[in-house]
Amino acid sequence: MSINLYDASVLSYLQTVKAVSKTLKLAEEAAADNILDLESTLDFQLRDNMLPFSFQVISVWHHSLGALKGMKAGLFEPPPKVTDLSWSKLKELLKEAEDYLVEQDPDTINALMGKDMVFRVGQREMPFTTEGFLLSFSLPNVHFHAATTYAILRHLGVTLGKLDYLGDMRFNS
């Protein structure tokens, strides 16, 4: 069995972005039941040395939509500063990522296989191929931030299970 870049990137990103969106909806339901406060959730950190919930969701957005744009451009950089850290803005960013991902053409994405790209942080540049970037940097990051988002919401009392984290799996039809 072979796998292509579109399936490994776009479909994987979509699965995760949609699952995180669902966990935010479940958090809203928990807030309606007075289980948690959405505003205080935005700044919640699991540990003092971890970035807050809002950063985790922004990172899911950036390591999906931003990573795919980076693969196309040959350059990935840290996310732009998001100044609106409201709950509605986080939902909007996830929707933006989902909308961008669903409009991607498989042939265009698959044609990126083997292309060189760079991850630039300040003056430091890390060279990758698109598939190396995807498999060793982008997907691990999107999953780390999705799992942290999920863990924070569970910690705060939102009823979530493993299937909520996994999202829509790609079953054999």
N, C-alpha and C positions, 0 to 999 in steps of 0.2 A: 504494500500500500504506500502510495506517495501522498504527501501533503503539500499544499501550495501556500504561498505567502498570504494570499487573501484569507484563506480559512484560518491560518495561524494568527493573523493580526486582526483584521476587521471583525470576523465572527467571534473571536475570543474577546476583543474589546467590547463588542456589543453585548455579549452575554454578561460581562462584568458590570458595565455601565447600567444596563437595565436592572440587574440585581441590586445595585446600590440605590438606584432610584426607588425600587420597591421597598428597600429598608427605610428610606426616608419617609415614604408614605405610611409605613407601619409605625414609625416614630410619631408621625402626626396623629395617628389614631391613639397612640399611647398618651400623647399630650392632651387629646380631647377627653381621655379618661383620667386626667390628672396624675398620670404616672411619672411624667417628666415635663420639664419646662424647655421648650425649643430654644429660647434665647440663651439660657445658660448652657445648653448643650453645645452651642457653637464654639464656646471657649474651653470646653472640657478637655482635659488631658488625662490619659491613663497614668502617666508618670510625669514628674516635673521636667524631665529631660526629653519629653516627646512633644511634638507640635500638636496643636488643638484639632478638634473635630473638623472645623471649617477647612483647615489646611489639608486634612486627609481627603475630603471630598474634592477640593480643588485639584489635588494631585491625581485623583482618579480621572478627572476631566483632562488634565494636562498630559498624563501618561497614556491616554487613548487618542483623543482628537489631536493634541499637540504632537504626540509621537508619530502619528500617521502623516501629519503635515510635514514633520521633520524628515521622515523617510522620503517623502516626495521631493523636498527641497534639498536634501543632502546635508541638512544642518538641524540639530536639535539643541535647544538652549533651555535654561530654567524658565519656569512660567512667568508671564507678565504679572505685575502686582495687581491683585484683585482687591479693590478698596471697599467694595460692597460685600460684606461678609454675612449678609442676612440669609435666613433660611430659604426665602424665595429665590435669592440669587444662586444659591447652591443648586437648587432644583433646576433653575434656568440653565446653568452650565452643563448639568448632566443631560438635559434635553438637547442642548446645542450639540453635544458630543454624539448623542444617539442619532440626531438628524443628519449630521455630517457623515457618520459611519454608514448609514443605510443608503446614502446616495453614491457610494463608491462603486466603481466599475471593477469587477474581478480581474479583467485582463490588464487594466492600467496598474493595479496593485501588484499583480504577479510579475509584471515587467520590471519591477524594482529589484527583483532578486539578483543578488550579486553586486549591486551598485554600492559604491563607496559613500559613506556619510560620516559626519563628525558630530560628536557631542561636545559642545563648547560651554565651559563654565569659567567666566572671567577670562584669564589668559591661557588657561589649560584647555587643550584639545585632545579628545580621545577618539581615535579612528576606529570605525566599524564598517562592516558590510551591513546592508539593511537587515538581513536575517540574523546576523550576529547581534546587532542592536536590539532587535525584537526579542530574541530568545534569551539573551544574557542580561539585558538591562530593562527594557520597556515592560515586558510582561511581568517579570518579578516585581517591578515597582508598582504597576497597576494592582497586582494582587496584594502586595503588602499594604497599600493604602486602603484598598477595599476591605481587607480583613481587619484593619485597625478601625475603620468606620463602623463595621459590624460589631467589633469587640466593645467599642465605646457605647453603642446603643444597647447592646446586651447588658453591659455593666450598669447602665442607667435604668434598666428595668423593662426595656422593650422586648416583647416575646418574639424571639427570632430563633430559627433552627438552621441546620446545615443547608437544607434545600433553599432557604431564603438567600444564603450566601452564594450557593452554586448557580441559582437563576435557571434560565431555560437551557437545559442541556441539549446537545445535538444527538438525539437517539437515531439509531438505524431505522429507516422507514420501512 
